[in-house]
């Protein structure tokens, strides 16, 4: 007990030290996700800022949490890292200048905590004293084992560092990084995605750090926990969520006789399903049920009691038994369906056998098409299913005295129920008479498969939900309302699956219920030079946080030293002139030059990237391009009027070579000189 007491004391000291070590500005920034708080704090006096920070530190010091709600409101109490309601709320931050500013609102009487606290030094002092006096009661109020520090509101989204690798989730992130081209938006989406998946992303701004980040990013992409899509003008709901695709219809001879339209999931539905089912664990390994082929299989005739042994023996011995003739298919030549057809025809010369008859087709599916790792759904007639398993072995031939059910494959059974369940929720089209065939991915409820496995009490369990991230590049280039459709509402944090206000929608093509899981984060990029942020869809603006990615000339200091060109001043001057002549949304980002190591590389960047971009910005108005870059880059000669009566006009050209003084010759110009020069 002495050790426990010492541990608690040390934890409390660490918590207090962490809160005290933060500056007032750092504390304020941790609450900025609430738009009302962010807007109002800019008008606070120095005394009010200090009062709030004293209150914030007092809550943190006793091991309580600050957190955002979806009202939106900022509250304090005990908040689990898991995506559910707070375990216990004590009070709310009202952000009022007049009384009260903060008050105890929930469950406070049971702890002897009550009252309102004004927004001044006296209110902060009284609040500190009240909450410090109740610390022992507060710490025993809600279980806090292992004892952890209090959390700040921006820490939801990070794993609990005391849980040694736990992937406890926080509120879902909807974030858009916006700014001019070349400001590192794409790189930062990779950083944000890795941070959301791993809980931390400590990668220095070096070549090695970037390589390490991209290596981890590619690992998560390979694990299908990060997906990437680029929007464009023709991108729509059918590409993003789900749409109908033509699928050929074949006759018994394998010939195409037409096509039918089949629902096919888009990237958003696919990653949502992966996030929903990605916490399934079998044994000690995670099991992803989304990307596996799923087959329906019959184990014996349900209507024939003599076939009951097929199901019971298969489940008991961890394999699946298969009939269709006592022929040994182990020879490698039978990997070709034509060879199976030839052998069946040879064994049964009197039968009317074709390559598409079940006697040929089913052995081919069982031996060749069914792969290790595929999922088997065992039917009970056409309207129920009674087992779920994963194929773990290759085809085996095991002859029986009666010559029946001589074929088998090893299966790990993860769920079974002799009576079975209705198939309508699992697979709305219901089953057909075929013994073995692949189910259509678009119409299969994989979340139900995962849930049945995790609730079976066997090898499958529900682990911590793994974070997944969808990156949407150039999100403003598509018609967002058209792309998301009715799903735009489901993006809101309190509308995610498992939340109190979580709705589901009925998808129009697959005819199934759909919701967006809370462990799916969305990170988008928006190039402000393509379309102003002011024109972005209002529904999207309400549901996403926006973070500006502005040009940072100071990051070019190493490149300036390497190239001998003061790129910090060059980029600053160019952007000042662009902003004066056009607007700030069309500035040029530091990423254009950040990788330059020689003067020749800078020249190449100017010629092949910067100048063409300025041509686009100014619609080929070379006088303005010249006003931005000057004589060192853009030259001109005068054209005489061919009629001899009009004014001479300049003919502009890009100089064949750029000298080093081209980067300094015009830097002394002030912004007020530019418009006059452009109009001259």
C-alpha positions in Angstrom: 0.0 0.0 0.0 3.0 2.3 0.6 4.1 1.8 -3.0 0.5 2.5 -4.2 0.3 5.7 -2.2 3.8 6.8 -3.4 2.7 6.1 -7.0 -0.4 8.1 -6.6 1.5 11.0 -5.1 4.1 11.0 -7.9 1.3 10.9 -10.5 -0.4 13.8 -8.9 2.8 15.8 -8.8 3.5 15.1 -12.4 0.0 16.2 -13.3 0.4 19.4 -11.4 3.8 20.1 -12.9 2.5 19.5 -16.4 -0.3 22.0 -15.9 2.0 24.6 -14.3 4.7 24.2 -17.0 2.3 25.4 -19.7 2.2 29.1 -20.5 -1.2 30.9 -20.5 -1.1 31.0 -24.3 -0.4 27.3 -24.6 -3.3 26.5 -22.3 -5.6 28.8 -24.3 -4.6 27.1 -27.5 -5.6 23.7 -26.2 -9.2 24.9 -26.0 -9.4 26.5 -29.4 -11.3 23.7 -31.1 -14.5 25.3 -29.7 -15.2 28.1 -32.2 -17.0 30.3 -29.6 -14.1 30.0 -27.2 -11.6 30.8 -30.0 -13.5 33.9 -31.1 -14.2 35.3 -27.7 -10.8 34.9 -26.1 -9.3 37.4 -28.5 -11.3 40.1 -26.7 -10.4 39.1 -23.2 -8.4 41.4 -20.9 -5.1 40.3 -19.4 -6.9 39.7 -16.0 -9.6 37.6 -17.7 -7.0 35.4 -19.5 -5.1 34.9 -16.3 -8.3 34.0 -14.4 -9.4 31.4 -17.0 -5.9 29.8 -17.0 -5.9 29.5 -13.2 -9.3 27.7 -13.4 -8.0 25.4 -16.1 -4.9 24.5 -14.2 -6.9 23.8 -11.0 -9.1 21.3 -12.8 -6.1 19.6 -14.4 -4.2 19.5 -11.1 -6.7 17.2 -9.4 -6.7 14.7 -12.2 -9.9 15.8 -13.9 -10.4 16.2 -17.7 -11.4 19.2 -19.9 -13.2 18.1 -23.0 -15.4 19.4 -25.9 -19.0 18.3 -26.5 -20.9 18.4 -29.7 -23.4 21.0 -28.4 -20.6 22.6 -28.7 -19.6 23.3 -25.1 -16.5 22.9 -23.0 -16.9 20.8 -19.9 -14.8 19.3 -17.1 -15.1 16.1 -15.2 -14.0 12.5 -15.9 -14.0 11.6 -19.6 -13.0 8.2 -20.9 -10.8 8.1 -24.0 -13.3 5.8 -25.6 -15.9 7.2 -27.9 -18.9 7.5 -25.6 -20.4 9.9 -23.2 -18.3 11.3 -20.3 -18.3 9.0 -17.3 -19.0 12.0 -15.1 -19.4 15.7 -15.7 -18.8 18.3 -13.0 -19.2 21.6 -14.6 -19.2 23.7 -17.8 -17.4 26.7 -19.1 -20.0 29.2 -20.2 -17.6 31.8 -21.7 -19.7 34.7 -20.5 -18.1 38.0 -19.7 -20.8 38.7 -17.2 -21.5 36.3 -14.4 -21.4 33.3 -14.3 -18.3 32.4 -16.4 -17.9 28.9 -15.0 -20.2 26.8 -12.9 -20.7 23.3 -11.4 -23.6 21.8 -13.2 -23.6 18.0 -13.1 -23.5 15.6 -10.1 -21.9 18.3 -8.1 -24.0 18.0 -5.0 -22.8 14.5 -4.3 -19.3 15.9 -4.1 -20.2 19.0 -2.2 -19.3 21.1 -5.2 -21.7 23.8 -6.3 -21.9 27.4 -7.4 -21.1 29.9 -10.1 -17.7 31.6 -10.5 -17.3 35.0 -12.2 -14.7 35.9 -14.7 -12.1 37.7 -12.6 -9.3 37.2 -10.2 -11.5 36.7 -7.1 -13.6 34.1 -9.0 -10.5 32.2 -10.0 -9.1 32.2 -6.5 -12.4 31.0 -5.0 -12.7 28.2 -7.6 -9.1 27.1 -7.0 -9.7 26.8 -3.2 -13.0 24.9 -3.6 -11.7 22.3 -6.0 -8.4 21.9 -4.1 -10.3 21.2 -0.8 -12.4 18.5 -2.6 -9.4 16.8 -4.2 -9.5 13.6 -2.1 -13.2 13.2 -2.8 -12.8 14.0 -6.5 -10.1 11.4 -6.9 -12.3 8.6 -5.4 -15.4 9.8 -7.2 -14.7 7.9 -10.5 -12.4 4.9 -10.9 -9.1 6.1 -12.3 -6.9 3.0 -12.6 -4.2 3.0 -13.4 -4.2 6.6 -12.1 -3.6 9.0 -14.9 -3.1 12.7 -15.3 -6.0 14.9 -16.1 -6.5 15.5 -19.9 -6.7 18.7 -21.9 -9.4 19.0 -24.6 -7.0 18.6 -27.5 -5.7 15.3 -26.1 -8.8 13.4 -27.3 -7.6 11.8 -30.5 -4.3 10.7 -28.8 -3.8 7.3 -27.2 -3.6 7.0 -23.5 0.1 7.0 -23.0 -0.1 5.2 -19.7 -1.7 2.2 -21.4 1.4 1.0 -23.2 0.3 1.1 -26.8 -3.5 1.2 -26.3 -5.3 2.6 -29.3 -8.1 4.2 -27.2 -9.9 6.5 -29.6 -11.1 10.1 -29.2 -13.6 12.2 -31.0 -13.4 11.9 -34.8 -11.3 14.4 -36.7 -12.6 16.3 -39.7 -9.8 18.6 -40.9 -9.1 20.5 -44.0 -5.6 22.0 -44.7 -5.9 25.0 -47.0 -3.5 27.3 -48.6 -1.7 28.3 -51.8 0.2 25.8 -53.9 3.5 24.6 -52.5 2.9 25.1 -48.8 3.3 21.5 -47.9 -0.4 20.5 -47.6 0.1 17.0 -49.1 3.1 16.3 -46.8 1.2 17.5 -43.8 -1.8 15.3 -44.6 0.6 12.3 -44.4 1.9 13.7 -41.0 -1.7 14.2 -39.7 -2.8 10.7 -40.9 0.1 9.0 -39.2 -0.5 11.0 -36.1 -4.2 10.0 -36.0 -3.4 6.3 -36.6 -0.4 6.1 -34.2 -1.4 8.7 -31.6 2.0 10.4 -32.1 4.1 11.4 -35.0 7.6 12.6 -34.0 9.4 13.1 -37.3 11.9 15.9 -37.5 11.9 18.4 -40.5 14.9 16.7 -42.0 15.4 14.5 -45.1 15.8 11.5 -42.8 12.7 12.5 -40.8 10.6 12.9 -44.0 11.8 9.5 -45.2 10.8 7.9 -41.9 7.4 9.5 -42.0 6.7 8.4 -45.5 7.8 4.8 -44.7 5.3 4.7 -41.8 2.7 6.3 -44.0 3.2 3.6 -46.7 2.9 0.9 -44.1 -0.5 2.2 -42.9 -1.6 2.5 -46.6 -0.6 -1.1 -47.1 -2.5 -2.1 -44.0 -5.5 -0.3 -45.5 -5.8 2.0 -42.5 -5.1 5.1 -44.7 -6.8 5.6 -48.1 -6.2 8.5 -50.5 -8.5 10.0 -53.1 -8.3 13.1 -55.3 -11.5 15.0 -56.1 -12.1 16.5 -59.5 -14.9 18.2 -61.4 -16.5 15.0 -62.6 -16.2 13.1 -59.3 -19.6 12.0 -57.9 -21.5 10.0 -55.3 -21.3 6.8 -57.5 -17.5 7.0 -57.4 -17.2 8.0 -53.7 -19.9 6.1 -51.9 -21.4 3.4 -54.2 -22.8 3.1 -57.7 -24.0 0.6 -60.2 -21.6 -1.2 -62.5 -22.4 -3.5 -65.5 -21.6 -7.2 -64.9 -21.7 -9.7 -67.7 -24.4 -12.5 -67.7 -23.2 -15.8 -68.9 -25.2 -18.9 -70.2 -24.5 -22.5 -69.4 -21.8 -22.6 -72.1 -19.9 -19.7 -70.6 -20.9 -17.3 -73.3 -21.9 -13.7 -72.5 -25.6 -13.1 -73.2 -25.9 -9.5 -71.8 -25.2 -7.7 -68.5 -26.9 -6.6 -65.4 -26.2 -3.7 -63.1 -24.6 -4.5 -59.7 -23.9 -2.2 -56.8 -20.2 -1.6 -56.2 -18.8 0.2 -53.1 -16.7 3.4 -53.5 -13.6 4.3 -51.5 -15.6 6.0 -48.7 -17.9 3.0 -48.0 -14.9 0.6 -48.2 -12.8 2.4 -45.6 -15.8 3.0 -43.4 -16.5 -0.7 -43.4 -12.8 -1.4 -42.7 -12.9 1.0 -39.7 -16.1 -0.6 -38.4 -14.7 -4.1 -38.5 -11.0 -3.5 -38.0 -11.0 -4.1 -34.2 -11.7 -7.8 -34.6 -9.0 -10.0 -33.1 -8.7 -13.8 -33.5 -6.3 -15.3 -31.1 -3.5 -12.7 -30.9 -3.8 -11.4 -34.5 -6.2 -8.8 -35.9 -8.7 -10.1 -38.4 -9.7 -7.9 -41.3 -13.0 -9.2 -42.7 -13.5 -6.4 -45.3 -10.9 -7.4 -47.9 -11.5 -11.1 -47.8 -13.6 -13.0 -50.4 -16.7 -14.5 -48.8 -18.3 -17.7 -50.0 -21.6 -19.3 -49.3 -21.3 -23.1 -48.8 -23.7 -25.9 -48.0 -22.6 -28.6 -45.6 -25.1 -31.4 -46.5 -28.7 -31.4 -47.4 -30.7 -29.6 -44.7 -33.9 -31.5 -45.6 -32.1 -34.9 -45.4 -31.3 -35.9 -41.8 -28.9 -38.5 -43.1 -26.6 -35.5 -44.0 -26.6 -34.1 -40.5 -23.1 -35.6 -39.9 -21.6 -33.3 -42.6 -22.2 -30.2 -40.6 -21.5 -31.7 -37.1 -18.3 -33.5 -38.2 -17.0 -30.4 -40.0 -17.5 -28.2 -37.0 -16.0 -30.7 -34.6 -12.9 -31.5 -36.6 -12.2 -28.0 -38.0 -12.7 -28.7 -41.7 -15.4 -28.5 -44.3 -16.6 -31.6 -46.2 -17.5 -31.4 -49.8 -19.3 -34.0 -52.1 -19.5 -34.0 -55.9 -18.1 -37.4 -56.9 -15.4 -39.6 -55.5 -12.6 -38.3 -57.7 -9.2 -37.4 -56.4 -8.4 -33.8 -57.5 -5.0 -33.5 -55.8 -3.0 -33.8 -59.1 -1.6 -30.5 -60.1 -3.2 -30.7 -63.6 -6.6 -30.2 -62.0 -5.7 -26.6 -61.3 -7.1 -26.1 -64.8 -10.9 -26.3 -65.0 -10.7 -27.9 -68.4 -8.9 -30.9 -66.9 -11.6 -31.3 -64.3 -14.2 -31.2 -67.1 -12.2 -33.9 -69.1 -11.9 -36.1 -66.0 -15.6 -35.9 -65.1 -16.5 -36.6 -68.7 -14.2 -39.6 -68.7 -15.6 -41.0 -65.4 -19.2 -40.4 -66.4 -19.4 -40.9 -70.1 -23.2 -41.2 -70.1 -23.8 -37.9 -68.4 -24.6 -34.7 -70.3 -21.6 -32.8 -68.9 -20.5 -29.3 -69.8 -17.8 -27.1 -68.2 -20.5 -25.0 -66.5 -22.5 -27.8 -65.0 -22.3 -28.0 -61.2 -20.5 -31.4 -61.3 -17.5 -29.5 -62.9 -17.9 -25.9 -61.7 -18.3 -26.7 -58.0 -15.1 -28.8 -57.7 -13.2 -26.1 -59.5 -14.4 -23.5 -57.1 -13.7 -25.7 -54.0 -10.2 -26.7 -55.2 -9.0 -23.7 -57.2 -10.9 -20.5 -56.5 -11.4 -20.8 -52.7 -8.2 -19.4 -51.2 -6.6 -19.7 -47.8 -7.9 -16.7 -45.8 -11.3 -16.6 -47.5 -14.4 -16.6 -45.3 -17.1 -19.4 -45.5 -20.7 -18.7 -44.6 -22.4 -22.0 -44.1 -26.1 -22.0 -45.1 -29.1 -23.7 -43.6 -31.4 -23.7 -46.6 -31.8 -20.5 -48.6 -33.0 -18.3 -45.7 -30.7 -19.0 -42.8 -27.0 -19.4 -42.1 -25.4 -21.4 -39.2 -21.6 -21.0 -39.2 -18.7 -18.7 -40.1 -15.2 -19.9 -40.7 -11.9 -19.0 -42.3 -10.2 -21.3 -44.8 -6.8 -22.4 -43.5 -5.7 -25.3 -45.7 -5.4 -26.4 -49.3 -7.6 -29.0 -51.0 -7.4 -32.5 -49.5 -8.7 -35.8 -50.8 -9.9 -38.1 -47.9 -11.8 -41.1 -49.3 -14.7 -42.7 -47.3 -16.1 -46.2 -47.5 -19.4 -45.0 -48.9 -17.6 -42.7 -51.5 -19.5 -39.6 -50.3 -18.0 -36.3 -49.1 -14.4 -37.3 -49.9 -13.1 -33.7 -50.4 -12.2 -31.3 -47.6 -10.3 -28.3 -46.6 -9.1 -27.1 -43.2 -11.2 -24.4 -41.6 -11.0 -22.4 -38.4 -14.7 -22.1 -37.3 -15.2 -18.7 -35.5 -19.0 -18.8 -35.0 -21.7 -21.5 -35.3 -25.3 -21.9 -34.2 -27.1 -25.1 -35.1 -30.4 -23.3 -35.4 -29.0 -20.6 -37.5 -29.9 -16.9 -38.1 -32.0 -15.2 -40.7 -29.9 -14.4 -43.8 -31.7 -11.2 -44.7 -29.6 -8.9 -42.5 -26.4 -10.6 -43.6 -27.1 -10.8 -47.3 -30.4 -9.3 -48.5 -30.4 -11.1 -51.9 -30.7 -14.4 -49.9 -28.9 -17.6 -50.9 -29.4 -19.7 -54.0 -29.3 -23.4 -54.5 -25.6 -23.6 -55.6 -23.5 -25.6 -53.1 -20.5 -23.2 -53.2 -20.3 -19.7 -54.7 -18.9 -16.3 -53.9 -21.2 -13.7 -52.4 -21.4 -10.2 -53.9 -19.2 -7.8 -51.9 -21.5 -4.8 -52.3 -24.5 -6.5 -50.7 -22.7 -8.3 -47.9 -23.0 -7.0 -44.3 -19.4 -7.6 -43.1 -20.0 -5.7 -39.9 -22.5 -8.4 -38.9 -19.8 -11.1 -39.6 -17.4 -9.3 -37.3 -19.9 -8.8 -34.6 -21.0 -12.5 -34.6 -17.4 -13.6 -34.4 -16.6 -11.2 -31.6 -19.7 -12.2 -29.6 -19.3 -15.9 -30.1 -17.2 -16.4 -26.9 -14.7 -18.4 -28.9 -11.5 -17.3 -30.5 -12.8 -14.0 -31.8 -12.9 -10.9 -29.6 -13.5 -7.2 -30.1 -10.3 -5.3 -29.6 -9.7 -1.5 -29.4 -11.0 0.2 -32.5 -8.1 1.0 -34.8 -8.1 4.5 -36.2 -8.5 4.8 -40.0 -7.9 7.9 -42.1 -9.4 9.0 -45.4 -7.3 11.7 -47.2 -9.2 13.7 -49.7 -6.9 15.8 -51.9 -8.3 18.9 -53.7 -11.6 18.6 -51.8 -12.8 21.9 -53.2 -12.5 20.9 -56.8 -15.6 18.6 -56.7 -19.2 19.4 -55.9 -19.2 18.3 -52.3 -22.9 18.1 -51.9 -23.1 15.9 -55.0 -20.2 13.7 -53.8 -21.3 13.1 -50.2 -25.1 13.2 -50.8 -27.1 12.3 -47.7 -23.9 11.1 -45.9 -22.8 14.7 -45.2 -24.9 14.6 -42.0 -23.2 11.5 -40.8 -19.8 13.2 -40.7 -20.7 15.2 -37.6 -19.0 13.8 -34.4 -22.2 13.2 -32.6 -23.8 11.5 -35.6 -21.1 8.8 -35.9 -22.0 5.2 -35.2 -22.3 4.4 -31.5 -23.1 8.0 -30.5 -26.4 9.0 -28.9 -27.6 10.9 -31.9 -26.2 8.5 -34.5 -28.6 8.0 -37.5 -28.3 5.5 -40.3 -29.1 6.1 -43.9 -30.5 3.7 -46.5 -28.1 3.4 -49.4 -30.0 3.6 -52.7 -28.1 1.0 -54.7 -27.2 -1.8 -52.3 -30.4 -1.3 -50.2 -28.6 -1.5 -46.9 -28.2 0.6 -43.8 -25.1 2.6 -43.4 -23.4 4.7 -40.8 -20.0 6.3 -40.4 -17.8 4.8 -37.6 -16.3 7.2 -35.1 -12.8 5.8 -35.6 -12.7 7.1 -39.2 -11.0 10.4 -39.5 -11.1 12.6 -42.6 -8.3 14.9 -43.6 -8.7 17.1 -46.7 -6.6 19.5 -48.7 -7.7 22.6 -50.4 -5.7 24.7 -52.9 -6.9 28.3 -52.4 -5.5 29.2 -55.8 -8.1 26.9 -57.5 -11.1 28.1 -55.6 -11.6 30.6 -52.8 -12.4 29.1 -49.4 -15.3 31.6 -49.3 -17.0 29.7 -52.1 -16.8 26.3 -50.3 -20.0 24.4 -49.6 -21.6 25.7 -46.4 -22.5 22.2 -45.1 -18.9 21.2 -45.4 -17.6 24.3 -43.6 -19.8 23.5 -40.6 -18.5 20.0 -40.3 -14.8 20.5 -40.8 -12.1 22.3 -38.9 -9.9 24.5 -41.2 -6.2 25.0 -40.7 -4.3 27.4 -42.9 -1.0 26.4 -44.5 0.7 29.6 -45.4 4.0 30.1 -47.1 6.9 30.1 -44.7 9.9 31.8 -46.2 12.0 31.2 -43.1 12.1 27.5 -43.9 14.3 28.3 -46.9 17.3 29.4 -44.8 19.2 26.1 -45.4 18.4 26.3 -49.2 19.6 29.9 -49.3 22.9 28.8 -47.8 23.3 25.9 -50.2 22.4 27.8 -53.3 24.0 31.2 -52.6 20.7 32.9 -53.3 18.7 34.6 -50.6 15.5 32.6 -51.2 13.9 33.8 -48.0 13.9 37.4 -49.4 13.1 36.2 -52.9 10.0 34.3 -51.8 8.9 37.2 -49.5 9.2 39.7 -52.3 7.4 37.6 -54.9 4.5 36.9 -52.5 4.2 40.6 -51.4 3.8 41.5 -55.1 1.4 38.7 -55.9 -0.8 39.7 -52.9 -0.7 43.3 -53.9 -1.6 42.7 -57.6 -3.9 39.8 -57.0 -4.7 38.4 -53.5 -3.1 36.4 -50.7 -4.7 33.1 -51.8 -2.5 33.0 -54.9 0.9 33.3 -53.2 3.6 30.8 -53.8 4.6 28.2 -51.2 8.1 27.5 -49.9 7.9 23.9 -51.1 8.8 25.1 -54.6 12.3 25.9 -53.4 12.9 23.9 -50.2 14.7 21.1 -52.0 17.0 23.3 -54.0 20.7 22.7 -53.4 22.3 24.6 -56.3 21.7 27.8 -58.1 20.9 25.8 -61.2 18.0 24.1 -59.4 16.6 27.5 -58.4 16.8 28.7 -62.0 15.0 25.5 -63.1 12.3 26.0 -60.5 11.8 29.6 -61.6 11.6 28.7 -65.3 9.5 25.6 -65.2 7.3 26.0 -62.1 7.1 29.6 -60.9 6.8 31.4 -64.2 4.1 29.0 -65.7 2.2 29.4 -62.4 2.2 33.2 -62.7 1.1 32.9 -66.3 -2.0 31.0 -65.0 -2.5 33.5 -62.2 -2.4 36.6 -64.3 -4.1 35.1 -67.4 -1.0 35.7 -69.6 -0.8 39.4 -68.6 3.0 39.6 -69.0 3.1 43.2 -67.7 2.0 42.0 -64.3 4.3 38.9 -64.4 7.1 41.4 -65.2 6.0 43.5 -62.2 6.4 40.5 -59.9 9.7 39.2 -61.3 11.5 42.1 -62.9 13.9 42.5 -65.8 16.2 39.7 -64.6 13.6 37.1 -65.6 11.2 38.7 -68.0 12.5 40.8 -71.0 10.7 42.8 -73.6 11.2 44.5 -77.0 8.9 47.1 -78.5 6.8 46.2 -81.5 6.1 49.0 -84.0 2.5 49.5 -85.2 2.3 47.9 -88.7 0.1 50.8 -89.8 2.5 53.4 -88.6 -0.1 55.3 -86.7 -0.8 53.3 -83.5 1.2 53.0 -80.3 4.1 50.7 -80.0 3.5 47.6 -77.8 5.9 45.5 -75.8 6.6 41.9 -76.8 7.5 39.9 -73.6 9.7 36.9 -73.3 11.4 34.8 -70.6 15.1 35.3 -70.6 17.1 32.3 -71.8 19.4 32.6 -68.8 18.9 34.0 -65.3 21.9 35.7 -63.6 22.3 35.8 -59.9 21.6 39.5 -59.7 18.1 38.8 -61.2 17.2 37.7 -57.6 18.3 40.9 -56.0 17.8 43.6 -58.7 14.1 44.1 -58.0 14.0 43.3 -54.2 14.2 47.0 -53.4 10.8 47.7 -55.0 8.0 48.6 -52.6 4.5 47.3 -53.1 3.2 50.8 -53.9 5.4 50.9 -57.0 4.0 47.7 -58.6 0.7 48.7 -59.9 2.1 51.9 -61.5 4.8 49.7 -63.2 2.2 47.1 -64.4 0.1 49.8 -66.0 3.0 51.7 -67.6 
